[in-house]
Amino acid sequence: MDEQKDSQRSFQQTSPLEETDINLEHIYTFIESPEVEQRQVFNSEEIQNSHTESLVDFLQSEGMQLLSYGPYGLEAKPQIRGFTDETVRVVIDGICVNNAQYGTFDFTSIDINDIERMEIVRGGFTEGVSDEGSVAGTIYITTKKQALGTSVTTDSFVKSFFNEKSFADTFSQSAGISHQFLDSTFLKLNLRGTYAQNRFQFRNYMNKLVTRDNAEVKDFHGDAKVSHFFGNGSSFTGGVLFYNGIKNCPGTSTSVSEGLQKDLNAMVNFSLVNPAVKNVFRLENSGAWIFNRRNYDESNSSSLHLINTFRYASYAEADFNDFYTQSAGLTLDAVNLDSTDDGKHLQFSFTVKETSVFRFSKHVIFTLPLAVKTCGSNAAFIPKAGVKIALEYADFIVNAYRMVQFPNMDDLYWESSYARGNPDLKIEEGWGGEFTVNWKKFIPLSACFFTNYYENKIQWASSEGILTPQNVASAFYCGLDLRTEKIFFDGILEVKASGEYLYSALLDKDNELTYKKRIMWTPDWTCAVSTAVNFFDFRFAAEWNYIGKRYKSNLNVSYMEPYSLVNLNLSYEGFEHFTVYFRAENILDTEYEAVDSYPMPGISATLGLRTKW
């Protein structure tokens, strides 16, 4: 449904350069358009209109559950269909950026103002060949690269949690410049700095109103890119993404031991695109060096983790005729880890994937993605298949897929006084399937029924006083995803809604205490409804998000209460170069926790000014 709406934005704008006369409205480098795979698509305008301070806040406003350990800058992990951590893949400009040591991606490390487009795939069925390994889903991010002419943009905001001791809590300033050299070379530079005290008030276990202390975050983002387009439509892009963050980690609400985390991340990447070789083939080659440095200090310990990742991705796509399209991709990884707790290790991995698309008629499409993936001594074959029946009023889609997840380096090599990794871990694996109906007329509606069986799940458990990971868990998942979106009165009114019901059950018969119990932290319902009114130069939007009941452990004895969040947006674009915006979050001042014992903020207000020259 979102992808149907988005199909009006041509995916063939990858390089609209003419051979001799270069006359561009804008240049995009979007991911290839899928046939059976379902993608939820957001462009830069939608992201900007949310006026959220980070990608974490935007994902939450769109109905995704986040396992958040606090406000801006502190750890937050998306959870999709009951899966989280490394099972959610993040791909930026064609390069997978999940950390090889602990599996996740720090969503604070990318500036939300730098995103041109974001696409979310829920579930393990993916047709893209740039990478493989998704279990829960994949988040594809395309960063802004260039525009015609010269433009300068800024974004400034201040945020308050209405704490009398520090009324103005968070300050952020960003600036960007895009410049065109001659006809076919473009430069883009974005910088952003944020200072967040994160001193919000909450009620502790004694029902006393206290202030969250020791949660201060100071960070800086940088992004620079140079793109050159050749006369035949081919292009080269090179750039660097940079992030430096100093984060005070307060721990749980009752913790007396705080930590200080210092992150330094950099990704130097390039891509070479040939969109129409012999008018049949599209070729793309990408490479990246990713550097991650994390230093963590507590009162009685200190650790340093250095990761150098070298990643190369190449893929080709060929439209042989109206009946048959073939794509293939190769990804090579080399990871060097030097960690206080994991030691020194060198890890190699590669993925080979192909996707065949057969269009038997304009109504029937069959896709067959196949992949071989290796990591260290582990290897797996990952087959998938999907069928789409496209009718006038509705599309019907059925797919099935294998899911595979390799252990991360912490699982394999961790060594400390209280925990020890396990180099003999097996791969996590399972099978999944989906049945989707996309209703296209009147009010579009997408309904997807999904089911998964997953086994060899890695869990850390105490053995003789030492935490050790083991392949012990298997589980069954099934649920229903619902999405709808509609624009009324020529764009004056926008309404969209989404909901997901999830049932999960642990299937380890050897553990009678957890057998057939729901998986901890997974809500039964997640829902989101938003509406926006565009009137002259004003835009007013309201959002409602609901997260259902979540058990605190797999024993299913105690649980976290469901909660609802209501947010409001108001912006005015009547000035030639200025946009003034106001965002109020959690206006009902709901007391809630996304993770047990980690309080989240109550009501807050943000006032900002965005300029473009």
N, C-alpha and C positions, 0 to 999 in steps of 0.2 A: 504494500500500500504506500509506505513512504518511498519505496523504490520506484513505484509506478508514478507517483507524483514527480519524483526527481528525474524520471526518464525524459521529461521535457527539456532538461538541461543536457545538452548533447555531450556524450562521452567521447565524441570525435574531435573535441577541442584540445586534444593533447598538444597539437602543434599546428595551428591554423595559419602558418606562414606560407606565403606564396613564394615562388622561386625567385622572382625579380622585384615584385612590389610588396613590401612589408607594410601591412596596414592592420593592426591588431586592436580589437577592443580589450581583450584580456587573454592571458595565457594560463592554461590549467595543466596540471599533470595528475590527472585522476587515475585511480585504479580501474582496471578493465571491468566492463559491465557484466555481471553474472546472468546466467539463464535460469537456473533452478535455485541457487543459493539466495536466501532472503537477507537483505541488508536494510538497516534503518539508517537514513542518511541525514546529516546536518551540514548546512553550508555556513560560511563565515558570518553571513547576515543573521541567521538564526542564533548562532552562538553569541554574537555581539549583542543582539537584542535581549538576551537573558540578563546581561549586566552582572553576571556572577564573577567572583574574584579568582576562581580557579577552575580547572577542568573537573576536579572532584565535585564541586558545588553544582556544576552544570549537569554532570551525569546523575546526581541525586535529584535535581529538579526534573529530569526526564524519566524518573521512575526506577532507576537502577539502585539496588541495594548496595550500600557502601559499608564495609567494616572499618569505621573511622575511630581512631584513638584520640581524637581531639579536633580542634578547628584548624585554621590554615597552617600548612606546613608539616603537620604531624601525620603519621602513617595512616593511609586509607587504601583499602583494597576492594575493588569491585567484586561482587558475587553475582554470578549468572547461573540460573537454574540449579542452585545448590552447590556450585563449584567456585573455587577462588584460588588465590595464589598463582602459581605458574600455569594452571590450567586455563587462565585467561591470557591470551596472547595479545601483545601490543606491537603494532608495526607502524613505524614512522618513515614516510617517504620510501617505502619498499624494504626497509631494514627492520628485522625483529629486534626489539630493545629490551626484552626480558632479561633480568640479571641472572647470569649462569650460577652465581653462588647461592642466592636465596630465592630465585625464581620469579620475583615480582618486578614491577616497574614503579618508580616514584612519580606519581602523576603531578606532584608539585613542580617537578623539574622541567616541565614544558609550559611556556607562557600561553595562556588561553587566547591572547590577542594575536598570536602567531599562527593560528590554525585556519587554514583555508577551507578544509573539508574534513569531516569525520564520518566513518561508516562503522556500524556495529553489527556483527553477525552473532546471533545467539545459537549455541549448539555447535556440534562438531562437524557439520557439513559445510565445507568450504571448497570453492572451485578455483580460487586463486593459486598460482603455482610459485609465488615468490617465497613462500615458506609453508611449513606443515607442522602440526603438533597441537592444534587447538582441541580441547576437550569441552570446556565451558562455552567458549566463544572467542571471537577476535575483534579487536578494536583497531581499525585502520585510520591513521591520521596523515593527512597531507598538509604540509606547512605552506605558508604563503611564500611565493618566490619572486614575482615581478608584476609590474603593471606599466602601461605606456606612460611616457613623460616622467615628470618628477613630482613626487608628493611627499609631504611630511605629516605625520600623525602623532598625536599625544593622547594619553589617557591618565587622568589623575583622580584618585578617590580617597576618601577618609571613611572609616567604619567605626561605629560605636556599639558597645554592648550595654550602654547606659549604666556603667559602673561609676559611681560618684568619685572614686579615687583616681580613675583614669578614663574620663569620659570619651576622649578621642583615642581609640585603641589601635587601629590599624591604618597605616599610610602606605600608599603605593603610587609610583610614578613610572610610566612607560613612555618611550618615544621611538619612532621608527621613521626611516627614510627609504624611499624607493626611487631609483634614478635610472634613466635610459641613456646609454651611450650609443651614439650613432643610431643605426636602425635595428640592430639585432643583439645587442649586449645589454644586460640588465644587472643592476646591483640592488640588493635589499639588506637593510640593517635594522634590527630591533633590539632595544635594551629595556630592561625593567628592573626596578628595585622595590622591595617590600619590607616594611618593618611592622610586625604584628606582636603586640604584647600578649594577646589571647587571655586577657584577665576578665573572664566572664564569671558571673555568679551562679551558684547551684546549691542545692540542698544536699548535705552529706547524710550519712547513715543515722545521725542523731536528729535529722530533720531541721538542722540549723543552716541558715543561709551563709555561705562562705564564698570566698573568691578563689578561683583557680589561679595558682601561682606557679612560677617556674615553668611556663609554657611559651616563653618568648621565642620568636622566629625572625631571623634576618636573612634575606636571600637576594640573589641577583641572577637575572637571566640575560643571556646574549645569544643572538642568532644573526649570522651573516651569510649571504649567498650571492654567488655570481652565476648568471645563466647566459649562454650564448646560443643563438639559433642560426643554423646554417641555411643556405638557400634551398635545400631540398626538404626542409621540414625537420631535419635531425637537430638534436639539441644536446648541449652539455651543461650540467649544473654541478657546482662544487660549493661546499659550505661547511660551517661549523655551528653546532649547538653547544651552548655552555651554560652550566648551572653551578652556583656556589651557595650553600645554605648552612647556617649555624642555627641549630634547633635544640632548645631546652625540652627535654622529655620528662614530664612530671610523674609518669607512671599512673597507677590506679588512684582512685580518690582517697585511699587510706595509706598510700605509699609514703614512706619516710626517706626513700632513697631515689633521688632524681638523677637523670643522666644528661649528658651533653653530646649531641651528635653533630658531626661536621661532615658535610657531603660536598665533594667536588666531582662533577661529571662533565665530560666533554665527548662530543661525537663529531669527528671529521669525516665527511662523506662526499661521494661523487656519484653521478649517474650519467650515462650516455644512452640516448634514446634515438632509435631509427624507426620511425613510425610506418614507413611504407617501402620496404625493400622489395623491388620487383612488383610493387603494387599488390603484394600478397602477404609478406611477412612483416610483423612488428617485432623489433628486437630491443631489449633493454638490459643494460649491465649496470650494476650498482656495487659500490664497495664502501666500507666504513671501518674506521678505527674508533672503538668506544673505550673510553677510560673512566673508571669509577674508583674513587677514593673515599672510604668511609672510616672515620675515626670516632670511636665511642668511648666516653669516659664516665665512670661511676665513682662513688666515694672510695671503693676498695679495688677497682680494677680498671684496666684500659685495654682497648683492642684497636688494631689497625687492619684494614682490608683493602688490598690493591688488586684491581682486575683490569687487565688489558685484553680486549676482545677484537679480533680481526675477522671481518665478515664480508663475504662476497656473494652476490646473488645475480643470476643471469636467467632471463626467460625469453622465450620466443612464442609468438602466436601467429597462426596462419589461417586465413579464410580461403580455403580451397574452392568452395562453391557455396551456394545457398543451403546445401544439405549438410556439409561437414566443416567443422572448425577444430583445429588442434592446437593446444598450447603445451609447453614443456618448460620446466624450470630446474635450476641447480643452485643449491645454497651450500657454501662451505664456511665453517667456523673454526677458529682456533682461539682458545681461551687460556690465558696465563693468570693464575691466582696466587697471590702471596698474602696469606692471612694469619693473624695471630692465632686464631682458633682452628683453622682448616689446614694450615701449613702451606707448602708450595706444590702446585700441581699444574700440569699442562694437559688440556683436554681438547680433542679434535672431534668434530661432528660434521655430517653432511646430510643433505636431503635431495633426493631426485623425485620430481613429481611431474605427472602429465594429466591433462584434462581433455577428454574427447567429447565433443558436442555434436549430436546427430539431430537434425531437424527433419523429421519424417514428413511433416507438413507444417503449415502455419499454426496448427493447433496442437501438435505433439512434438515435444522436445525431450531427448534423453541425454544425460551427461554421465560420464564415467571418470571421476578423478581417482588416480592410483598413485601411491607414494611409497618410497623406501626411505627410511630415516635411521640414522645411526648416531650414537653418542657414546664415546669411549668404547667399551666392550659390548654395549647394548645395541640391538638392531631390531627393526620391526617393519612389517609390510602393512600398509594402511589403505585398504580399499574403501571406496564409496560409490554410490550410484543414486541417481535421482531422475524422476520423470515429472514433466510438467504438461498438463493438458490445459490449453488456453482457449476459453470460450468467450462469447461476447460479453456476458455479464460477470463471469468469474473465472479465476484460474484455480486449478486443483494440482497440488504438488505433493509427491511422495518421495522420501529419500531414506536411505539407510547408510550407516557408516560405522567404521571401527574407530575407537578412541585409544590413544596411546600417550602416556606421559612418562618421561625418564626421570630418575632421581636427580635432584639438584646437588650441587657440590657440598652444601652444608649437610645434607642427608648422608652423603658418602664419607666425608672426611672430618667432620667436626670433632674436636678433641679438647675437653676442658675438665675441670675438677668435678663437674656435675653432669656432664653429657658427653656422649661418644657416638660418632657416626658409624654407619654400617656399610662397608664397601661391597657386601654381598646382596644388596637389595635388588629385587626384581623390578621390572617395569610395571607401572600401573596401566591397566587396560580395560576395555569394555566395548560394548556395542550400543548403538543408539539408532533411533528412527523418528521420523516426523511425518505428520500429515497436515498440510496447510491448505486453507481455503482463503483466497483473496477475492472478496466481493468488490467489483469495480464501479457499479452504478449507484446513483443517488448519493448515499452516504457510504464511502468506501470503508470496508472492514476487513481486517486480517485476523484469522483465527488459526492457531497452530497447536495441535496436540503433539506432545513429545514424550518419549520414554527412553530411559537409559538403564543399562546394567553395567556396573563398574566393580572391578575386583583388584586385589593386591594393593589397595590404598595404603599409602605409607602413613603410619602414626607413630609419634614418639611416646614411649611408655617407660615407666621406671622398672628397672631390673637390677636387683641387689643394690639399690640406692643410686643407680646411674641411669639417666635418661638415654634411651637408645631407640632409633627408628626401626620399625619392622613392617613387613607387608602383612597386615592382619585384617584389614577391613574390606568387606564387599557390601554393595548397597544397590537398591533399586530406586529409580526416580521416575515419576511421571507427572505431567502437568499440562496446563493450557495457557498459552500466550494470546492475549487479545489486544488489538491496536486499531484505532480509528483516527482520522483527521479530516477536517473539512473547512473550507474557506467560504464564507457567505458574503453577500452584498458587495461583490467586486473588491474583496480584500478588506472590508471594514471590520469584519468579525472573523477571528480564527479560533477554532476549537480543536483540541486533540486530547485523546484519552488512551491509557494503556493499563493493562492489568495482567498479573500472572498468578496462577494458583499452582503450588508445588506440593506434591506428596513425596516423601522419602522414607525409606525403611532400611535399617541395617540388617544384614542377612548372615551374620556370623553366629552359627548355631552353638559354637563352643563357648560363647559368652552369653549366658542366659540373662544377664542383667541388661544387656543392650539389644538383644535379638528382637527384631521387628520394631525397634524404637526409631523415632525420627532423628535425623542428623542435627547435631547442635548448630545453633546460629542461623539455621535456614528458616525463613519465615514461611508460613502457609500462604499468605497473600502479600503481594506488593502491588500498589496501584498509584496512578498519577493522572491528574486531570488539570489541564491548563486552558485558559481562554485569554485572548488578546483583542483589544478594540483599537483600531487605527482611525483617528478622527482628525482631519486636517494635519497638523504637524505633531500632534500628541499621540503617544502610544501607551495604553494602560494594559497591564497583564496581571493575572492572578494564577497562582499554582497551588495545587493540593497534592500532597504525597502521603501515602499510608504504607507503613511497614507492620506486618502482622506478628503474631506470637512466635517467639524463638526460644528454644530450650537452651539452658546454660551448659548442659553437658549431655552426652549420649545416654545417660541414665534416665533422662526426661522427668526428673523430680521437680525441679524449679525452672522457671522461665522468665524472660524479660517481657514486660507488658507491651502490647501494640502501641504505636504512636502515630499521630498525624502532624504534619507540618504544613503551614499555610504561609506563602510568600507573596509579596506584591511588588510590581515594577511600574514605574512611571518615567517617561522620557519625553523631551521636547526637542524637535529638530528644526524649529522655525528659523534659526540663525543660519547664515550662509556657511560658516565654517565650524560651528559649535553644536554639540549635543549635550544637553544637561540631563542627567538621569538620577533617579532615586530608587533604591531597592530596600525593602524591609523583609527580613527573614524571620520565620518562626514568630509571626505576629501574635499568636495565641500564647506565647511564652511557655510552650510545652516542655516539661522536664522529661528527658529521654536519654537513653544510652544506645549507641549502635553496637558497642562491645561491652560486655559485662564489666562494671566497676570503672568505666571510663566515661565520665560525664561529658555531655555536649552542651553547646551554648543555648541560652534562651533567646529572647527577642534581640534583634540587632537591626541597625539602620546604616545604609551606605549612601553617601552623596558623592557624585562624580561628574567630571567634565571631560568630554572627548572632543578633540579638534582634528581637522583635516584641512591641509592647505595645498 
